[in-house]
């Protein structure tokens, strides 16, 4: 693998991270709390808190799949 293909991958994943971060930023500005959706699992005990963002993970997975398919399929 040569340096030009590595740079293409880094740029591609950088753009994906930029788009995802911008989306999450603007969704947060709209008042949608994108880490506390119904379906996210939170277990609180005395000195222990377990948080598993199940619904958030599923939604992000779907959005990233759509974005990646838009860029990969020409």
N, C-alpha and C positions, 0 to 999 in steps of 0.2 A: 504494500500500500504506500503510495507516494504522498508527498506533503500536500499536493493540490487537492487530492480527494479527501484528506483529513480536514483541510480548511473548509471544503464545501459542506461536510457533515457538521462541523462546528458552527458555521454560519446558519445552516438549516435549523439546528437545534436551538441556537440562540434566538432565531426569529420565533420559533414555537414558544419558547419561554417568555419572550417579550409580549407576544399576543395573549398568552394565558395570564400573565401578570397584569396586563392592562385590563383584560376582561374582569379579573377578580377585583381590581381596584375600582373600576366603574360600577360593578355590581354592589360593592360595599357602599359606595356613595349613594346608590339608589335606596338603601335601607334594607336590602336583602342580606341577612346575616348568613353568609355562605359557609359557615362552619358549624352552624347549629340548626340544621334542617331536621324535620321529622324523619326519623330513621337513623339518625346518628346515635350511637350508643355511648352513654355516660354513666359510669358507676362511681359513686362517691361514698367513701367510708371515712372513718375518723382521720387517719393520716395518709390516705391513699385515694387517688383519683385516676380512673381509667377512662380514656376517651378514644373511641374508634369511630371516625367519620364515615360510616358505611354509605349513607345516601349521597354525601358530598363526593365520595370517591367514585360512585357509579355515574353521577352527573358529569364530573370532570373527565372520566374515561370516555363517555359518549361524545363530549365536546371535542376532546383531543383526537378521537378516531375520525370524526367528521373533518376536522381541520387537516389532519395528515392525509386523508384520502383526497381532499381538494388539491393539495400541493403535489402529491405523488402521481395521481391519475391525470394525464394531460389531455 
